Amino acid sequence: MNVSVEYLGEKKFKANTLKSSYILDCKEITPVEYFATGIIGCTGIDLVMMAENDGYVVSNYKVSAEIERQNEVPMKLASMHIIYEFEGSFDTTKANRYILASLESYCTTVNSVRDSVKITYSIVYNGVKIADKESIVSGGGTLLDDGFGGACGV
């Protein structure tokens, strides 16, 4: 992976990847907010792709996060509570499994910070809360044998 950032002036930067580019406007969204949305975006993509790989459609999908940061500089992320809200035609066991496969194994961004950030999650599936403030296993990038083979491993 190769990325670059060019300063455009007025706290704006052009971010470049091999596939695309976009503007980072630090007056509107801070780099930490971009980072946090990248984390929850990654795990969100995993959920949709795993369901699609099994022949299901995810609808009315929203993922959000409540984040606490340390008070001292560099003000690292201290905790992140990820809230998944979505609908589908699969059972609640499968809904839980999709989320856990992403959080525990496949989401690169979550797995990059989980050793230093306390991560919990809640799931609201088809309007019913099926998990509330559950913790993920922390440490070492252990892959769970869940049978999915990864959805977003690029």
N, C-alpha and C positions, 0 to 999 in steps of 0.2 A: 504494500500500500504506500502510495506517495501522496502527500497533501501539502499545500502551501497556502500562505495568507499574504496578501498585498495590502498595504495601508493606502487608503484612498483619501484620507483627510477627514476632519470633523467626526472622529471616533467611528469611522466606517472602514470596514475591511472587506476585501474580496477573497472568499475562501475558494480554493481550487482543489478538485479531486481529479482522478483520471477520467471520471465519467461526466462530471458536471462542475458548475460553480454557482455560488450564491453570495449574497451580501450579508455580512455581519454588521448590524447597526447597534453598537454598544450603548447608544443613548436610549434605545428602545428595549433591547434584550441583552442582558449581561452574558459573558462567556460561561458563567456557572449555570445560567438558565438554559443556554444552548446545550451544555453538557448533560444537564438533568433531563431535558426533553429527548436527547439522544439515548439515554439509558432506558426511559420508559417506551420510547419508540421502538427500540430493538426488541424488547420483550413483547410488545404489542404485535409486531410483525410476526414473531414466532408463533403466537397463538393463532392468528389468521391462517398462516401457511400450514401449520400442523392440521388444523381442522379441514382446510381445503384438500390436503393430501389424503385425508380419510373420506373425502367426498361430502363434507359438510360446508355450510355457509354460516359465517358469523355475521350477525346484524346488530344494529344499534350499539356499536362498540365504542367504548370510551375507556382510556386508561389515564389515570392521574396519579400524582404523588404529593405527599406531605413530607417536606424535607426540613431537617434541623441541621444547622451548621455549628461548628465549634466557635467559641467566642474569640479565641486567640488567633492571630495571624499565623498561618495562611488561611484560617477559617475553613478548614476542610469539612466535607460532609460528615456529619456524625451519625445521622439515622435517616432512613428513607422508608416511608410506608406507601406501598404501591396499591392502588385501588383499581380493580378491573370490573367493568360493568359491560355485559354483553348478553346477547340472546343467540340461541341456536337450537337445533333439533336433536342434539346428542344428549346423553345422560350426564348427571352431575359428576359422576366418577371421571368421565372423560374430560369434562371441563376442568376439574382439578388437576388432572394429569397433564393437560396441555400447559397450564400455568406453571406447574412444578418442573416440567421438562425444560421449559424456557429458563426459569430462575435458577435451577440447580445445575443445568448442563449446557444449554445451547446459546443463551444470550451472552455474547462476548462482553458487552458493556457492564452488565450486572456482575458477571464473573470477574471483571477487572477491578471492581471496587468492593466486593463482598467480604474480603479479608479485613477491611478497615472501616466499613460502614455497616451499622446494624440495619438489616433489611427485613421488613415484615410486609405482609400482603393481606388484602381482603378481596373476596370475589363475590360479586352480585351477578348471579346467572338466572336469566329469565325472571328477573324481578325479585329473586329470593337470595338472601345472603347465605352462601354455602361455605364461606371461610371468613373468619374475622380476626385480623391482627395475628396471623400465623407467622412464625419465624421460618427462615430458610436455614438450611445447614450451612455453616460457614467454613471457610478454609479450602485450601488447596486445589480447586478446580477438578474435583472428583466428578466423573461422568456417571450418571445413573443409568442403569440398564432399563430403559423405558420403551425400546422398540421403535422409536421415531426416526432415528438416524440423522437428526438435526434438520432444521427448517431454514435457518438463516445463518449459515456458517461462513459466509463470504466476508 
